[in-house]
């Protein structure tokens, strides 16, 4: 076998590298694929009722903490629009 036959073989990783390189050339950003979720609107009466129920809870409950996190998510969703 001549010495030059070995030089013409490509390493096994070359096709993998080429695929990964081409995938990086995508023209559509991920923000186009994932639109902002809708924000549910609540009536004034529903908001007053919810506020009364939350005030009846103790400050340290997990429910109050989760609602605080939910309020942040709603603000972020509004900003996304």
Secondary structure, 3 states (H helix, E strand, C coil): CCCHHHHCCCCCHHHHHHHHHHHCCCCCCHHHHCCCCCCCCCCHHHHHHHHHHHHHCCCCCHHHHHHHHHHHHHHHHHHHC
